[in-house]
Structures are given as structure tokens and as C-alpha cells.
């Protein structure tokens, strides 16, 4: 269900932070360095990306002369996605498929515009777009005052199809783009400390709000890099980072897990599980821990203290070559 690839390139199109000053390992190019490589003659804000609350990555898997490219989420806003994609010099026409990790606005808001840009660049071909059926439900979070605060809905199937999506809506696992990418099914919840997103509700078919803390529509993407192992993309880890990696390991027991990129959601109400998560993460012996988006600064500090240079924080405009 998953074929090994020779190499993997990840471009971070949207993330919460911008950081081109911190040192990076050789396999990571910062936004500033990428802009200079593409011909920037002097440093200017007019050349740079915009950070925003959300996540989006363009992932390219290469095997010999062949390559396949997947867009993993789009971030919260069409303006941010368009600006960053243009300023990063991305050839969106090479994107062959799109996957939404879970049904939250900060990962889905730019989907219609992303589809428009991809189809304009690829000559009008539709874009296979992989989604879980539970992603389309309206959602809200219980606030400190006891009231529900509704979230913006994920774009509807009609809107997505109208902008070029070829929708594949299922809760089953899938192997896509010649087996280069694995899209998980629903993630089993096996850890005692990872309990989802506290206070989240969803609107049920009867028009009533019901508790939905487990967020079962969340899924991950994995790529098998030859001679390294699995690289896992987990956009928010509402399922729990350890649950995500455990499921990836169980699904492909003969392949070590080499790295992970994504939001680990260890901020806010879930900061209490940082020690448990860091302790449990140790057994995976990861080579790359690319914390992004909703990980939070406290968790990033704890991860860096435990795992040192293996922690390579994500930032908008970074390019990982693995």
C-alpha cells in the first residue's frame, strides 16, 4: 500500500510563524535563503511570505525521473495561500492531488482558491481531493464563559467541486499517486492521556450540538523514504501525536518511522500532557521532529530539551529536502 521513494521535498506554504534567522540543518532551506536562490536582489518585505494561524504543505515524492506532488491542507485564508504560493515561486500545476487532514477552518479556508490556482496552472484538469465525510459538520468550541463559539465551516462539497475538485470522500485508508502517498483511515485512540480537543462540539443531523472531542475525521499522510523510513504528516494531532505515530507504526510494522512534521497540539488546554507526550515519543527514536502550527512554545521547549538537534521547527517558507 506504500511504495518507497528516493527522496522527499516539503515546502511549508502556511504556518503560524516565520523564522529565517535561526540556524537549520543542511537539509532545511529557510525562506530568506530560498528567496535569494530564486533571484531576490535585496531583502524586502515585498518578497516574503505571511505567517498565519494554520498549516499548508506542498509535498513532492521523487523516484528516479518520476515525481508526484500532493497538497496537504491549505491554511485558513485564500489571501495568505495565494500570496505565499506566488512568493515561494511554486509551480502549482504540478500538484496532482489535495488532502484535507481534518475539518477545521485553519486548514481548509483556502481550499477553493487553491483549487482555482491549481486548475489554472494545469490546463483545467480536475484535482482528486481526499476528505473524510465527518469534515463537513459545523463545529464549535465551548468557551470559558460556558457558551459555544462556532467555527467557520469547511467549504462544502458543491463549492469544492465547482472549483475543480474531484472529491473522494471516505473514512477508509488509501494509497494514492502510484503508491507514493498513504492516507490513513481513522486513527485508533489507544493512549490513556491523549483525549482529543477539549470542549469541541459538532452540529448533529437533528440540529443539536453534541460533544465531539475525539475529532474522528482527522487523518495523517505518510511517505516511505528509501533507506530512512516513514515520514508522517500530522496537521494538528487532535488524535494525539503518540496515537498517530503508533498507528503509522502498526500499519507498516516493517518500516521504521524516520520523522514527523505537523502541529502537535500541545498548547492551551492540552499543555498538561506535554510531559507524557515527550516521554512516549522517545521510544520512536525519530530522526526529524518538525514541530509546526499548534505545537506551542512550551512543548517546543520541552521537545528541544529532550531531543536536541532532532527538533527542527517548521516555519512558513521553509523547504525540507529529505
C-alpha positions in Angstrom: 0.0 0.0 0.0 3.0 2.3 0.1 6.0 2.3 -2.3 9.4 3.6 -1.2 10.6 6.8 -2.8 14.1 8.1 -3.4 13.6 11.5 -1.9 11.0 13.9 -0.4 10.7 17.6 -0.7 8.4 19.6 1.6 7.6 23.3 1.1 5.8 24.9 4.0 3.3 27.3 2.4 1.4 28.3 5.5 2.4 28.1 9.2 1.9 30.1 12.4 5.5 31.5 12.4 8.1 33.0 10.2 11.8 32.3 11.1 14.7 32.7 8.7 17.3 33.7 11.4 17.6 30.5 13.5 20.2 28.0 12.4 19.0 25.0 10.5 20.5 21.6 9.4 21.7 21.2 5.8 18.5 19.5 4.6 16.4 22.6 5.5 16.4 25.8 3.5 15.0 29.0 5.1 12.6 31.4 3.5 15.3 34.0 3.1 17.7 31.5 1.5 15.1 30.3 -0.9 14.2 33.8 -2.0 17.9 34.5 -2.7 18.2 31.3 -4.6 15.2 32.3 -6.8 16.8 35.7 -7.6 15.9 38.2 -4.8 18.5 41.0 -5.1 17.8 42.8 -1.8 15.9 41.8 1.3 12.4 43.3 1.4 9.1 42.5 2.9 7.7 42.7 -0.6 9.4 39.4 -1.4 8.4 37.5 1.7 5.5 35.3 2.9 2.9 35.9 5.6 2.6 33.8 8.7 -1.0 32.8 9.7 -2.7 30.5 12.1 -2.9 27.3 10.1 -0.9 24.9 8.0 -0.3 24.0 4.4 2.5 22.0 2.8 3.4 21.1 -0.8 4.9 17.6 -0.6 6.8 16.1 -3.6 8.0 12.5 -3.6 10.6 11.6 -6.2 11.7 8.2 -7.6 14.3 8.3 -10.3 13.0 10.7 -13.0 9.4 10.5 -11.7 7.8 12.7 -9.2 4.3 13.1 -7.5 3.1 16.1 -5.7 0.4 16.4 -3.0 -1.0 19.5 -1.4 -1.6 18.8 2.3 -4.1 21.3 3.7 -4.3 24.9 2.5 -4.3 27.1 5.6 -7.1 29.5 6.8 -7.4 32.2 4.1 -7.2 32.4 0.4 -5.2 35.7 0.5 -2.5 34.1 2.6 -2.3 30.9 0.5 -2.1 32.9 -2.8 0.4 35.4 -1.6 2.7 32.7 -0.2 2.5 30.4 -3.1 3.4 33.2 -5.5 6.2 34.5 -3.4 7.6 31.0 -3.0 7.6 30.6 -6.7 5.6 27.4 -6.6 4.5 25.6 -9.8 1.0 24.7 -8.6 0.3 22.9 -11.9 2.5 20.1 -10.7 0.1 19.4 -7.8 -1.8 16.2 -8.7 -4.0 15.8 -5.6 -5.1 17.5 -2.4 -5.8 16.1 1.0 -7.6 17.8 3.9 -6.3 16.5 7.2 -9.4 17.3 9.3 -12.5 19.6 9.3 -11.2 22.8 10.8 -11.2 26.2 9.1 -7.5 26.9 9.7 -6.6 24.1 7.4 -9.4 24.3 4.9 -10.3 28.0 4.4 -8.2 28.4 1.3 -9.3 25.2 -0.5 -11.4 26.9 -3.2 -8.7 29.4 -4.1 -6.0 26.7 -4.1 -8.1 24.6 -6.5 -8.6 27.6 -8.7 -4.9 28.3 -8.9 -4.0 24.6 -9.5 -6.5 24.2 -12.3 -5.5 27.4 -13.9 -1.9 26.2 -13.9 -2.6 22.6 -15.0 -4.8 23.4 -18.0 -8.1 22.8 -16.3 -7.7 19.2 -15.1 -9.7 18.3 -12.0 -7.9 17.7 -8.8 -8.5 14.5 -6.7 -9.4 15.8 -3.3 -9.4 13.4 -0.4 -11.7 14.1 2.6 -13.4 12.3 5.4 -17.2 12.6 5.5 -17.2 14.0 9.0 -15.3 17.0 7.9 -18.3 18.9 6.6 -20.1 19.1 10.0 -20.5 22.5 11.7 -18.3 22.8 14.8 -18.0 25.0 17.8 -15.8 25.2 20.9 -17.0 25.7 24.5 -15.6 29.0 25.8 -14.6 29.9 29.3 -17.9 31.7 29.7 -19.8 28.4 29.1 -21.0 29.5 25.6 -20.3 27.7 22.3 -18.2 29.7 19.9 -19.0 28.5 16.3 -16.2 27.9 13.8 -16.2 28.7 10.1 -17.4 25.6 8.2 -15.2 23.7 5.8 -16.1 24.6 2.2 -19.0 22.4 1.0 -18.7 19.6 -1.5 -20.6 21.7 -4.0 -18.2 24.7 -3.7 -15.2 22.4 -3.9 -16.5 20.6 -7.0 -17.4 23.9 -8.6 -13.7 25.0 -8.2 -12.2 21.9 -9.8 -12.1 19.2 -7.0 -12.7 15.6 -7.9 -14.0 14.6 -4.5 -13.0 11.4 -2.8 -15.0 11.3 0.4 -14.3 8.3 2.6 -13.2 7.2 6.1 -11.1 4.4 4.7 -7.3 4.4 4.2 -6.0 4.9 0.7 -2.8 4.7 -1.3 -2.6 7.5 -3.9 -0.3 8.8 -6.6 1.2 5.5 -7.7 1.5 4.4 -4.1 3.9 7.2 -3.2 1.5 8.6 -0.5 -0.5 6.8 2.1 -3.6 8.5 3.5 -4.7 6.9 6.8 -8.1 5.8 7.8 -9.5 6.8 11.2 -6.8 6.8 13.9 -7.4 4.4 16.8 -7.2 6.1 20.2 -5.0 3.9 22.4 -3.1 6.2 24.8 -4.6 7.0 28.2 -3.5 10.7 28.2 -4.5 11.8 24.6 -8.2 12.7 24.8 -8.8 14.9 21.8 -9.8 18.5 21.7 -11.4 19.6 25.0 -14.8 21.3 24.6 -15.3 20.8 20.9 -18.9 20.2 19.7 -20.4 19.4 16.4 -23.9 20.0 15.0 -25.7 16.7 14.5 -28.4 15.8 12.0 -31.1 16.9 14.4 -29.7 20.4 14.5 -28.4 19.9 18.1 -24.9 20.5 19.4 -23.2 17.3 20.7 -19.8 16.7 22.2 -17.1 15.9 19.6 -13.8 15.9 21.4 -12.3 12.9 19.6 -12.5 14.5 16.2 -12.5 11.1 14.4 -12.3 12.7 10.9 -8.6 13.6 11.5 -6.2 11.6 9.3 -2.5 11.6 8.5 -0.3 11.2 5.4 2.8 9.0 5.3 5.6 8.6 2.8 8.3 5.9 2.8 11.7 7.3 2.1 14.0 4.5 1.0 16.8 3.8 3.4 15.3 6.1 6.0 11.8 5.1 6.9 8.3 6.6 7.2 7.8 10.3 7.2 4.5 11.2 8.8 2.5 14.4 8.2 0.1 15.2 11.1 -1.6 18.6 10.7 -2.9 19.1 14.2 -2.7 15.8 16.1 -6.1 16.2 17.7 -5.9 12.4 17.8 -2.7 12.7 19.8 0.8 12.6 18.4 1.5 9.3 20.0 -1.7 7.8 18.7 -0.8 9.0 15.2 2.7 7.5 15.3 1.5 4.3 16.9 -1.0 3.8 14.2 1.6 4.5 11.5 4.0 2.0 13.1 1.3 -0.6 13.4 0.1 -0.1 9.8 3.7 -0.5 8.5 5.4 -2.7 11.1 8.5 -3.5 8.9 9.3 0.2 8.3 10.9 2.4 11.0 9.4 5.9 11.5 12.1 8.4 10.4 10.3 11.7 11.0 7.2 13.7 11.6 6.0 17.2 10.6 2.9 18.9 11.8 1.1 20.6 14.6 1.3 18.5 17.8 -1.5 20.5 19.6 0.3 20.7 22.9 -0.8 24.2 23.6 -3.7 25.6 25.6 -5.8 23.0 27.3 -3.5 20.2 26.2 -0.3 21.6 27.7 -0.9 19.3 30.7 0.1 16.3 28.5 3.4 17.6 27.3 5.5 15.5 29.8 3.6 12.3 28.9 3.9 13.1 25.1 7.7 13.8 25.3 8.3 10.6 27.4 6.2 8.4 25.0 7.8 10.0 21.9 11.3 8.8 22.9 10.5 5.1 22.0 10.0 6.0 18.3 13.7 7.2 18.0 12.8 9.8 15.3 15.5 11.4 13.3 13.4 14.6 12.5 10.8 16.2 14.6 9.5 19.2 12.6 7.1 20.8 15.1 4.7 23.2 13.4 1.5 25.2 13.7 -0.3 24.5 17.0 2.5 22.7 18.9 3.0 25.7 21.2 6.2 27.2 22.7 6.1 25.3 25.9 6.0 22.0 24.1 8.7 23.1 21.6 11.0 23.9 24.6 10.3 20.5 26.2 10.9 18.7 22.9 14.2 20.6 22.3 15.4 19.8 25.8 14.8 16.1 25.3 15.7 15.5 21.7 18.1 18.3 20.8 19.0 18.9 17.2 16.5 16.3 16.1 13.9 19.0 16.7 13.7 21.2 13.5 10.8 23.7 14.0 8.7 24.4 10.9 8.1 27.9 9.7 6.5 29.5 6.6 8.7 29.3 3.5 11.0 26.6 4.8 11.9 23.8 2.4 12.9 20.3 3.7 14.9 18.1 1.4 15.0 14.5 2.7 
